[in-house]
Amino acid sequence: MADDLRIAGIQRPARVSFTFDGQALMAPAGEALAVALLASGIRRLGEGLDSARPRVALCLMGVCQQCLVRVDGRLVQACITPVQEGIAVTRA
């Protein structure tokens, strides 16, 4: 499914594996985590104060901080954090 949302014919780095809330995923090494999650069909990155308004990847340039997730227990912005082999990502 992830390849369905990527532009065909573009050379990318080798794919690496990582997890999101325990689900095994793969993405090109170095790709922004938010983009990798979107391409994998994951839109909801966390919950806000109102569950009808979830946190999502919004600006994709590190300004709004709506894409906060935890990578190996550390709070990061998914839009500016590169995918690396073996990282464990969870909703914040």
N, C-alpha and C positions, 0 to 999 in steps of 0.2 A: 504494500500500500504506500509506503513512504516514497518509492520511486515514481508513483503516479503523480505526485505533487512537485516533482523536481523537473527542471528544464532538461530535455533530452540532448545528448551530444556534447555536454560540457564535461571536461575532465575534472575529476575531483580526487582528493586524497583517498587513501585506503579507508574502508569503513572500519569502525571500531564498535565494540559492544559496551553498553551501559544499561542501567536500569532506571525506571521511573516508577515509584511506588511499587517496586517489586516486579514490574513487567519488563522483560528483556527487550531492548531496542538496539538498533544499529544506525549509525550515521557517519558521514565522512569526518575524519579527525579534524578538529579545528573549527568545524561549523558551529555557529552560535547555537547554544543549547535551546533557546526559544524556537529557532527555525527548525531544528531537528525534531522537537516535540510537535510543532505544527505540522510538519511533513509526515509525522507518524500518526496524525489524527487526534492528537491531544491538544485540546483548546483550553480547558479549565486547569489553571495552574494552582489555584488555591481559593480559599473562601474569604470574602470580606466580612464586614459586620453584618451585612444582609445577605443571606444565602442566595437570594434572587439576583445578586450582583456579584458574580464570582470574579476573582482576579484572573486576568488574561494577559497575553502579550499585546501591548497596546502601541507604544511609540516605536519600539524596536531599535532605540538608539541610546538607552541608558538614562533617560530623563525622568520618566514617570514612576518608576519602581513598582509598577503593577505586576511585573513578572517575577517577583521574589519567590525563590525556591530554596531548598537546602541541598547542597552538594556535599556528600560525606559529612553531614551534620552542620556545615557552615552556611550561613545565610548569604545568598548571592543573587544578582540580577541575571536571569536566564538569557536576556538579549545580548549581554556583553561577556558571557562566560563560555569559553570554547568547550566543545565535547572532547573528552579524553577517554581513553580505554579504561574500563572498569569503574567509572564513577557511579555512585549510588545517589540518585536524585529523588527527593521527596517533596511533596507539597509543603509549603511553609505555614 
